[in-house]
Amino acid sequence: MKIKPHHILLACLGLLLSASAASGRGGSWDEDAARRKAAYIFIDAMADLSDEGYTAYSAKLRRATQLDPSDVDIAAEYAELLLQTTELDSAETMRAYNAMWRRFKAAPGDYTTAAAMAEIAGRMGRLDDVAEVWKALRKALPGRNDPSMNLADTYLLMYMRGDSAAYDSAMSIYSRLEEGLGFDIALSSHKIRALALRRDTSAVVGELTRISRAAPADADVALYTGQMFESYNMPDSALSRYDRACSIDSTDGRALMLRAQLHLSQGDSAAFDSEVFRALESANLDFPNKMRMLSSYIRALFDDSTQHARIDTLFDVMRQVNPGEPQLHALNALYLSQTGRADAAAEQAGYAVDLDPTNLELSTMLVQFEARRNDDEAVLRAVRAGARRFPDALYFPVVGASHLVSLKRFDEAAAMLDSFDIASVENPEAAGDYWSIRADVEYGRGRRDSSAVLYERAITVNPHNIMAMNNYAYHLAVADTLLDKAEHYSALAVKSDPENVTYLDTYAWVLFRKKEYTLARQYIDAVLRIMRIDPERPEEAPEPAPEGDGEAAAPDREPSAEVLDHAGDIYFMTGDRKQAIAFWRAAHALEPDNELIGRKVAQKTIFFE
C-alpha cells in the first residue's frame, strides 16, 4: 500500500475543520461527539499508515467509519483499503467503489485521490470513469501534461475494446501535446505504440524516421529507434541507429551491447565477437547487462574448445572492469567446472563466497565444486563454514555427514548431525534425508538395530525417500534378513530411476540373496552395460562415454570393487565360473587389501561373510 502524505495532510486538516464546526450542522450532542471522535481516530489511523502500522490503520479506519458513516473522506479511505485487501462480493464492491467516487466528485482537482480513483476504476474495467477522472484533472490542472497523457492512454484502451472513435481522440491529444512540448521521446513512444495498435507499419516507420531526424545527436533516441526497427525486422535500419549511438559516444555500453546482439541474430559471429569485447570493457554498461551478454557469449562459443581461451580472457577483462562482483566469480566457476578445471572452479567459487558470505546459494555451490575436485578436507571446510553462516540450513550438516560416512568417519558424522535441531524442520523431504543419513551413520558404527529403526523413520517421514529405501534394502540383503521387505524397497528405487547403477546393483544383490540367480544376473548385467564394463574383459578400463554424455562421467558409474565382486558371485551361482573369477580378479585389483575377495581369487570359488 502506498503512503499518501499529501492526501493525509489535506484529509486531516479538512476533518479537523469539519469536526470543529459540527455544532453548526445540526444534530444531537452525541452525533457531534461521534463526528469529532471519528475525525481524530481517522487522523490517528493516517499516522499509523505513515509508520507502516497497517493492522492498526485498518482497525482505526473501520472504527472511524462506524462512528461517522456520512464523512466522504473516511468512507472513501476505508473503501479503498477494502478494495485493495479484501475479497468482496459484487454488492460490497460497488458500495466501496461508490464511496470512492463520491470523494472524487467532491474534490475532482485533488490529484492524489483522483489518481487512486482512476486506478481502481481501471482495475474494474470502468474505462468511461477512468476517462472522466483524467478529464477532470486535465481541466483542474492545466499546467500538468500527465493527465492528458493518461487520458490518451485510456482512449487507446477503449479503442482496443472496440471503441473505434477513441483512437482519433488519443491521437488528437498527442498532436496537441506535440504542439506545446515540441520533440519529446516519451511522447513519441506513446504515439508509436498507438500506431502499432493499428498495425500501421508504414506510419510507425515514418514516425521513427521523423524522430531520428529531429534528434540526430541524442543517443537515447538512436537506441530507441534502433530497437524499434529491429523489432520490425529491419536490421539495416537498426544497425544504422546503433552505429549513430556509438558515434555519439564510443564508450556507450548499451549501444555496443545492442549492436553485438544484432550481429549475433544476423549470424555475423566475427562482428559479434568484436563487439562483445568492446561492450564488456565499457565502464558505463551496467553490470547486469554485461552478465547477460557474457552468458550469451559463453553459450554461443562453448562447444568450440578453441574459443575457450577467448572466454578466459573475457573473464579476466570483466574482473578488471567490474571488480568485487560475486556473481561474476560464480559464473566463472560454473564455466570452469564445465570445461573440466575443477581446482580453478572451486577457487572462483571461494572468491564468490568471500565477496558475498550471506548468499546461501553461493555457499552451497562452493561445497559442490570442492566435492568435484575430490579434496575431502576442502569439502568439509566448506561444509562447516556454510553451517556457521547458515545455522538453519539443513543442507550443510546432511551433505557433510554424508561425506564423512563415505570416509568412514562415523563419529564425526554423528556429531555434525547432532549440531542441528531437526525438530525445527517441517519439510518432509529434508527431514527424511536427515534421518536417512543418520541411519547410515548408525549402520557404519555397527548399530544395525538402531539403523533399521532410523531407516523406517526416514521412509515414514517421507514415503518417497528412495535413497533410504535403497540403503535399507542393501543392508538387509547383506544381513540376509527380511528379504521380502528388501526386495520391495529396492524395486521401488529401481522403478524411480531405472538407469541408476546403485539402485540396480542393490536390486541384483537382493535377488542374489533370495537365490533368484538368473534374474539377479539380468540386473547386474544392466549395471555392467551402463558402466561400459565388458564382461569378457572386466579387468580393462571401460570404454569412454560418448561425447556430450555428461551423466556417464558421474562417480557412481565408475567401476567399483563392490560391483565387480557382486558380478563375480552372481556369475558363479549361474554356472559361469571362469567369468566369475575374472570379475573377482578385477575387483581385487581395485581393492587389493580386501581379504574376502582375495580368498575368492586364490581358491577360485565363492565365499560369504
Order of alpha helices (4+ residues) and beta strands (2+ residues): alpha-alpha-alpha-alpha-alpha-alpha-alpha-alpha-alpha-alpha-alpha-alpha-alpha-alpha-alpha-alpha-alpha-alpha-alpha-alpha-alpha-alpha-alpha-alpha-alpha-alpha-alpha-alpha-alpha-alpha-alpha-alpha
